[in-house]
Amino acid sequence: MTPQQIKAQFARALAQIEKGQLGPAESTLKGLLLPTKGAAEIHFHLARVAEARGDTAAQIRELDRALEKKPNEKLVLKSAIEANARLGNSARALECHDRLIMLEPNQFQPRAEKAVYLQHIGEFAEAEEILRFLIKRAPKEGETYRVLTAGRKMKKDEALIGQMQALWKDSSITEMSRMHLGYGLAKAMEEIGAQDKIFGYLEPANQLQRKIAPFDAAERDSEWRAFLDAQETDDYSPVGQEQAPRAVFVTGMPRSGTTLVEQIIASHSQAHPGGELGHALKQAVLQFGPAHQMAPLAKLSPMKLARWAEAYTRLVRRDTGQTSGVVTDKSIQTHMIFGLVSRGLPGARIVVVHRDPRDTALSIYKNHFKLGTHRYANDLADIAHAIKMFRRSVAHWKTRLPGRIHEVRYDELVGDPEPQARALVAAAGLDWEDACLNFHTSRKNVKTLSLTQVRQPIHAGRREAWRKFETELAPFIEAWGDDPWD
């Protein structure tokens, strides 16, 4: 095969991948292995094919072959980190992180990304060592302080707190840096008992994030109602075949206890925590249209529903490495499409978590969410509106899917864990295992803001935290109005 023929075949393979023609693309690429002597580029794109199929194990094999040829290729290393992290291959993921750091020893980002990953797998001490090193290198980068405080409990008279407070007074730092720093300082103040100082940092931080990522409540409501209208039908009975792994959707407002519920289920020997996968809604939009243009559920054929279910399951397999058992999906926005889930995913279970809205609101307001997500979270009145909308959504689906939604009350769960956990595990379609009450000892990865909390056993001390901040929560309480709290 001449160089020109190799180039033409390679271009053909790339075009096939873009068109979703995975079988032909794989055949074309494999035909190039011999004439290119197993070039790294061929193995990298075979890995792309495997990823698109949802086969992360095969993706990793191809990436390893690519790295044998080009061990310092950044794009391949980054893909290997992501793929190995999905399967919980932490040693291999960390090895690839270290290679990237060696390639760019003076760059901030590779070390910061390794530190975040270390936190996710519970290696907080090692993560802190890296973050403190980065603070010395870039002392005005507020995000580093926030990430560091997220992975540890701050103590009184800690030098780091004084350093953060001094930086807060520095008028030269960017708005983005000040925003991150404010969240970190608010958490530190709470942990050292300086309650009167918490909102002094928290309010400016939220105002800055709201400025950077504005929120439109009317637009959000309109989208939600359009989704509900598109799913109005007389028949929500499941069609098609049950997918493997079987999904258990754990849905609730952020900071309402969904991570705790997910970990209880995922500590079962036949279950795995998927985290906030997000694929059900994304695939619905891709295949059936966005909210205001969504094809009516009543008119979706079994074939179209099966295609959506298969795409969802393929992505779950890719992201978790699981091909059987149960995978929890903690995607918050799934409540928008409970009708589609009920109709198109036979065997899927739905769990909804409720918590005192005042505790939920306080926890949302205290935490930084990835920029552009949960935009309502930076204003207490908007948080009240968002929680009410979620409650209306759940009420809507309870009338249309009687007996299909299992509800968990966070206060009841932490107050009397075992009976609530047993009912939860049964609702997930699993037999009881004692490990489900010992989730805090699990080594399964946690991809959530609740990094440190899920490493602790259930305790009732997490309830009614809002009472300490009743004055500061006045805008939320006023916006809530006369609606019952539960």
Summary of the structure (lengths in Angstrom):
residues: 486
radius of gyration: 24.0
end to end distance: 71.1
largest distance: 77.0
contacts: 1604
relative contact order: 0.10
helix: 64%
strand: 5%
